Amino acid sequence: MTTKDTVTLTDNATGKQIELPVLRGEDGPAAIDVRDLYRELGYFTYDPGFLATASCQSALTYIDGNEGILRYRGYPIEQLAQHSSYIEVCYLLLYGELPVSAELETFTRHITRHTMLHEAMRRFMSAFRHDAHPMATMVGVVGALSAFYSDSTDVHNARQREISAHRLIAKMPTIAAWSYKHSIGEPFVYPDNELGFTENFLRMMFAVPTEAFEPDPRFVRALDLILILHADHEQNASTSTVRLTGSSEANPFAAISAGIASLWGPAHGGANEAVIRMLDEIVAEGRPVQHYVDRAKDKNDRFRLMGFGHRVYKNYDPRARIIRKVCHELLISLEPGNPNQALFDVAMELERIALQDEYFQERNLYPNVDFYSGIILSAMGIPLNMFTVIFAMARTVGWVAHWMEMMSDPKARIGRPRQLYVGYGARDYVPLKARRERPA
Ligand SMILES: CC(C)(COP(=O)(O)OP(=O)(O)OC[C@H]1O[C@@H](n2cnc3c(N)ncnc32)[C@H](O)[C@@H]1OP(=O)(O)O)[C@@H](O)C(=O)NCCC(=O)NCCS
């Protein structure tokens, strides 16, 4: 018997049939190509939340949630975390291959050369309210980049697309650090192009003009790892937002600022912040950690352990496995008397109890990447309101790479989902005087 790579769909109301092609990728579930469905049978497909819909083809990142697999351009995240650097991962995501030495050197030089912001942007940033949330500043400033760098906004010009990509990756740490400096009233620290990407960010965030600053190498490595682990995660909400925004041929700065806005939501980028808020609350209340584990298991209590479980990784989160080790090493190396010690103790106790608990074991609920990244960022002295900003900085390369992939595809079309209309049927306009009052 010969097998065909098609699926036949029968309309049971009319008996009409359509044979739909099956598209097979390199890995993962195949997809039914439904593009002819509306023309042939007059139906749309209905899938709110895109639970079973592939919105595009992509060669960037592969995830298998059941097996706990994450790969960038085919390379397992474990290998990249162990051997690579964030700047090299940026090259890999953008260009598809690991760079040879000369390519990495040139790319690093290009990124380094673009770290400064136009001086008018510095004044623009100073105009935000003194207590502006750094994410609010970031969304606005990235959107405004197109007002300062309009010479690279022709989306049909491949070279201009590349320059914009480099500008976005390079300027994001400066924007992130300055958003923070503005929120605490300290002077902006200019980038130092002698430093690596991650060191430079830490210096712009923590240095003051009056004192010498030496970044702690443990923090540089831990942050570089967090950036690698968050660099891309295929078609999540913010990446899909960037693709949809960019599909109308909006300029890349506008598209990335739309992605940042999407990431800002607590259901997306705010998870590690929620972990620290929960740990703070546990420390403040002073009850045993077991009390919160019991509450999380109680079906009549809405309380959940933040940083446990994942929508995609149902077995384990490969990023969590990598970062857990670094988190433990970092906490052990911290000097005694650390102001966050009580919080770290609660975190480790929570991890220990939950990992041994039947409820969590049966449901495969393990601490996820946000649990550990929240703790690491706290240990580095990074304030809560910067957590999502750092996530945005890391994810910028993923957003940009997806945007580049879409824009260089000659078959790319504007994204335009359909809907199932459930509102009123047609009805006649009623003049104002003839309208009946609505009961209060
Ligand atoms: C991430 C999350 C939304 C995934 O949710 P999901 O895929 O819809 O999983 P479900 O809500 O169906 O959970 C499956 C089971 O585990 C339980 N569960 C899931 N996460 C839990 C948690 N953090 N604490 C306690 N119980 C949890 C659910 O109550 C459910 O139990 P049941 O089968 O007895 O009803 C969820 O695990 C969660 O809310 N985690 C905490 C928030 C968080 O860390 N988010 C960041 C993720 S990046």
The ligand as a Gaussian input file, in Angstrom:
#p B3LYP/6-31G(d) Opt

LIG

0 1
 C        3.499000      27.624000      33.674000
 C        2.069000      27.159000      33.888000
 C        1.121000      28.330000      33.572000
 C        1.779000      25.978000      32.969000
 O        0.471000      25.698000      33.084000
 P       -0.256000      24.531000      32.290000
 O        0.578000      24.042000      31.188000
 O       -1.599000      25.022000      31.937000
 O       -0.332000      23.395000      33.346000
 P       -1.587000      23.107000      34.202000
 O       -2.103000      24.391000      34.792000
 O       -2.530000      22.298000      33.396000
 O       -0.986000      22.223000      35.377000
 C       -0.992000      20.815000      35.425000
 C       -1.166000      20.381000      36.876000
 O       -0.070000      20.885000      37.673000
 C       -0.554000      21.794000      38.662000
 N        0.388000      22.930000      38.667000
 C        0.954000      23.507000      37.580000
 N        1.816000      24.461000      37.963000
 C        1.786000      24.496000      39.307000
 C        2.467000      25.274000      40.275000
 N        3.345000      26.203000      39.876000
 N        2.208000      25.073000      41.577000
 C        1.319000      24.121000      41.947000
 N        0.640000      23.337000      41.087000
 C        0.869000      23.523000      39.771000
 C       -1.924000      22.205000      38.210000
 O       -2.732000      22.586000      39.313000
 C       -2.413000      20.958000      37.541000
 O       -2.777000      20.039000      38.538000
 P       -4.030000      19.001000      38.281000
 O       -3.588000      18.137000      37.136000
 O       -4.158000      18.270000      39.560000
 O       -5.194000      19.865000      37.951000
 C        1.880000      26.702000      35.353000
 O        2.746000      25.631000      35.640000
 C        2.067000      27.827000      36.361000
 O        1.136000      28.594000      36.625000
 N        3.300000      27.975000      36.931000
 C        3.588000      29.038000      37.848000
 C        3.882000      30.303000      37.116000
 C        5.195000      30.297000      36.380000
 O        6.217000      29.927000      36.917000
 N        5.166000      30.727000      35.131000
 C        6.351000      30.846000      34.327000
 C        6.429000      29.817000      33.299000
 S        7.643000      30.293000      32.122000

